[in-house]
Amino acid sequence: MDDSVSGVGVLDKGVAVLSALEPGPLSLADLVAATGQSRPTAHRLAVALEAHGLVRRDERGRFALGLRLAALGRAASAGEPLVAAARSALEALRDETGESVQLYVRAGERRVCVAALESPHGLRTIVPLGASLPLDRGSAGRVLLGDTGGRKGWVASVAEREAGVASVSAPVLGADGGAVRAAVSVSGPIERTTRTPGRRYGTAVARAARAVEAAAGPG
């Protein structure tokens, strides 16, 4: 990894290690392959990040994201005004639908979950706070790419990002219906949401997105 993004090479390499671990734990050999770093460099950085709680070892000795990142993610989300503004609307949406709800914002070519409330059902969709997911799969990703659902105001997806899961998302728009600021989403197992989740949840999700806009004010 010769190209520096920030101008601080060691920082860029450390972030590359964390990014490589996003999909799941990796052995040292797999970490080397994922980052393109030499074995000594990848090992040294992973161990240093482990000392700070940003990386840990799983039961098989593989490197994995550390639990301190969860705390940092919660702190970062708490500092986002949109999250505080969305809380009441998300709670109401979760209670109305009985399914898990999330608020996503775009971060480069990914989407990040900045707020999440779980369904009370035993079988439910769980999206961890701070989860970084692709934009090209799932209804929330499509919303953040600019698909606002047209006149109906929502977008649905079925088994697009994860088998057995369906979701419905609606855009949170800026002032005067401007750019998409975030996506409000409901997700759950297909056996409850059905393969046409928009019919069941679309209106409620779009209404929640409008409530977030009203609470957040012009953005």
C-alpha positions as CSV (number, residue, x, y, z in Angstrom):
1,M,0.0,0.0,0.0
2,D,2.2,2.9,-1.3
3,D,-0.5,5.5,-2.0
4,S,-1.3,7.7,1.0
5,V,-4.8,9.0,1.4
6,S,-4.1,11.3,4.4
7,G,-0.4,12.0,3.9
8,V,0.3,9.9,7.1
9,G,1.2,6.6,5.7
10,V,1.1,4.6,8.9
11,L,-2.4,5.9,9.7
12,D,-3.6,4.9,6.2
13,K,-2.2,1.5,6.7
14,G,-3.9,1.1,10.1
15,V,-7.2,2.2,8.6
16,A,-6.7,-0.3,5.8
17,V,-6.4,-3.1,8.5
18,L,-9.6,-2.0,10.1
19,S,-11.4,-1.8,6.7
20,A,-10.2,-5.3,5.8
21,L,-11.7,-6.6,9.0
22,E,-15.2,-5.0,8.4
23,P,-16.6,-8.1,6.7
24,G,-15.4,-10.4,9.5
25,P,-12.4,-11.9,11.3
26,L,-9.3,-12.7,9.2
27,S,-6.2,-14.8,9.8
28,L,-2.9,-13.0,9.4
29,A,-2.4,-14.6,6.0
30,D,-5.8,-13.4,4.9
31,L,-5.2,-9.9,6.4
32,V,-2.0,-9.7,4.4
33,A,-3.9,-10.6,1.2
34,A,-6.7,-8.2,1.9
35,T,-4.5,-5.2,2.6
36,G,-1.5,-5.8,0.3
37,Q,0.8,-5.1,3.2
38,S,3.8,-7.2,4.0
39,R,3.3,-9.9,6.7
40,P,5.5,-8.1,9.3
41,T,3.7,-4.8,8.7
42,A,0.2,-6.2,8.8
43,H,1.1,-8.1,12.0
44,R,2.7,-5.1,13.7
45,L,-0.3,-2.8,12.9
46,A,-2.9,-5.4,14.0
47,V,-1.1,-6.0,17.3
48,A,-0.8,-2.2,17.9
49,L,-4.5,-1.7,17.2
50,E,-5.2,-4.6,19.5
51,A,-3.4,-2.8,22.3
52,H,-5.8,0.1,21.8
53,G,-8.9,-2.1,21.8
54,L,-9.6,-1.4,18.1
55,V,-8.8,-5.0,17.1
56,R,-9.2,-8.2,19.1
57,R,-8.6,-11.9,18.6
58,D,-11.5,-14.3,18.2
59,E,-11.6,-17.9,19.6
60,R,-9.7,-19.2,16.6
61,G,-6.9,-16.6,17.0
62,R,-8.0,-14.5,14.0
63,F,-8.0,-10.8,14.0
64,A,-11.4,-9.1,14.4
65,L,-12.7,-5.6,15.0
66,G,-12.4,-4.6,18.6
67,L,-15.2,-3.8,21.0
68,R,-13.9,-0.2,21.6
69,L,-15.1,0.6,18.1
70,A,-18.7,0.0,19.3
71,A,-18.3,2.6,22.0
72,L,-16.7,5.0,19.5
73,G,-19.5,4.4,17.1
74,R,-22.1,5.2,19.8
75,A,-20.3,8.3,20.7
76,A,-20.1,9.4,17.1
77,S,-23.8,8.7,16.5
78,A,-24.8,10.6,19.7
79,G,-23.0,13.6,18.3
80,E,-25.0,13.6,15.1
81,P,-27.9,16.0,15.4
82,L,-30.0,14.1,12.9
83,V,-29.9,11.0,15.2
84,A,-31.3,12.9,18.2
85,A,-34.0,14.4,15.9
86,A,-34.9,11.0,14.6
87,R,-35.3,9.1,17.9
88,S,-39.0,9.7,18.5
89,A,-39.9,8.9,14.9
90,L,-37.9,5.7,14.8
91,E,-39.4,4.6,18.1
92,A,-42.9,5.2,16.7
93,L,-42.1,3.3,13.5
94,R,-40.7,0.4,15.4
95,D,-43.8,0.2,17.6
96,E,-46.1,0.6,14.6
97,T,-44.5,-2.1,12.4
98,G,-43.1,-4.4,15.1
99,E,-39.9,-4.7,13.0
100,S,-36.4,-3.4,13.4
101,V,-35.8,0.1,12.2
102,Q,-32.6,1.9,11.2
103,L,-31.3,5.3,10.1
104,Y,-28.5,5.3,7.6
105,V,-26.3,8.1,6.2
106,R,-23.9,8.0,3.3
107,A,-20.2,7.8,4.0
108,G,-18.3,7.9,0.7
109,E,-19.3,4.7,-1.2
110,R,-20.8,3.1,1.8
111,R,-23.8,3.6,4.1
112,V,-23.4,3.7,7.8
113,C,-26.1,2.8,10.4
114,V,-26.2,5.7,12.8
115,A,-29.3,4.6,14.7
116,A,-30.9,1.2,15.2
117,L,-33.9,-0.1,17.2
118,E,-34.5,-3.8,17.3
119,S,-37.8,-5.6,16.8
120,P,-39.3,-7.2,19.9
121,H,-39.7,-10.5,18.0
122,G,-37.2,-13.3,18.7
123,L,-36.6,-13.7,15.0
124,R,-35.5,-10.2,13.8
125,T,-33.1,-8.3,11.7
126,I,-30.1,-7.0,13.6
127,V,-28.0,-4.2,12.1
128,P,-25.3,-3.1,14.6
129,L,-24.9,0.6,15.3
130,G,-22.0,1.8,13.2
131,A,-22.4,-1.0,10.6
132,S,-20.9,0.0,7.3
133,L,-22.8,-1.6,4.4
134,P,-22.7,-1.3,0.6
135,L,-24.7,1.2,-1.3
136,D,-25.5,-1.1,-4.2
137,R,-27.6,-3.6,-2.3
138,G,-30.7,-3.0,-0.1
139,S,-33.4,-0.4,-0.2
140,A,-31.5,2.1,2.0
141,G,-28.5,2.0,-0.2
142,R,-30.7,2.8,-3.2
143,V,-32.3,5.7,-1.4
144,L,-28.9,7.2,-0.5
145,L,-27.9,6.9,-4.2
146,G,-30.8,9.1,-5.0
147,D,-33.8,6.8,-5.7
148,T,-36.5,8.5,-3.6
149,G,-39.3,6.2,-4.7
150,G,-41.1,8.7,-6.9
151,R,-44.6,9.6,-5.9
152,K,-45.0,6.7,-3.4
153,G,-41.9,8.0,-1.5
154,W,-40.4,4.7,-0.5
155,V,-38.2,1.9,-2.0
156,A,-38.4,-1.8,-1.1
157,S,-35.9,-4.7,-1.5
158,V,-36.3,-8.4,-1.0
159,A,-33.3,-10.6,-0.2
160,E,-31.0,-8.1,-1.9
161,R,-28.3,-7.6,0.7
162,E,-29.1,-10.7,2.9
163,A,-31.0,-13.8,2.1
164,G,-34.3,-14.1,3.9
165,V,-34.5,-10.4,4.7
166,A,-36.7,-7.7,3.2
167,S,-36.6,-3.9,3.8
168,V,-38.4,-0.7,3.0
169,S,-36.7,2.7,3.1
170,A,-37.6,6.3,2.6
171,P,-35.5,9.4,2.1
172,V,-35.0,12.1,4.7
173,L,-34.6,15.2,2.5
174,G,-33.0,18.5,3.1
175,A,-34.7,21.9,3.0
176,D,-37.4,22.3,0.3
177,G,-37.1,18.7,-0.8
178,G,-33.4,19.0,-1.5
179,A,-30.7,16.4,-1.4
180,V,-31.1,13.1,0.5
181,R,-29.7,13.5,4.0
182,A,-30.4,10.0,5.3
183,A,-32.6,7.0,4.9
184,V,-35.2,5.6,7.3
185,S,-35.5,1.9,7.0
186,V,-37.6,-1.0,8.3
187,S,-36.2,-4.5,7.9
188,G,-37.3,-8.0,8.9
189,P,-37.5,-11.6,7.9
190,I,-39.5,-12.2,4.7
191,E,-41.8,-14.6,6.5
192,R,-43.3,-11.6,8.3
193,T,-42.6,-8.7,5.9
194,T,-43.7,-10.9,2.9
195,R,-42.1,-10.5,-0.5
196,T,-44.0,-7.2,-1.0
197,P,-42.9,-5.3,2.1
198,G,-43.8,-2.0,0.6
199,R,-47.5,-2.7,0.7
200,R,-47.2,-3.4,4.4
201,Y,-44.8,-0.8,5.6
202,G,-44.2,1.8,2.8
203,T,-46.7,4.4,4.1
204,A,-45.4,4.1,7.7
205,V,-41.8,4.4,6.6
206,A,-42.4,7.4,4.4
207,R,-44.4,9.1,7.2
208,A,-41.5,8.5,9.7
209,A,-39.1,10.0,7.2
210,R,-41.2,13.2,7.0
211,A,-41.3,13.3,10.8
212,V,-37.6,13.1,11.0
213,E,-37.4,16.0,8.5
214,A,-39.7,18.1,10.6
215,A,-37.8,17.3,13.8
216,A,-34.4,18.0,12.3
217,G,-35.3,21.2,10.6
218,P,-33.5,22.6,7.5
219,G,-30.2,20.7,6.8
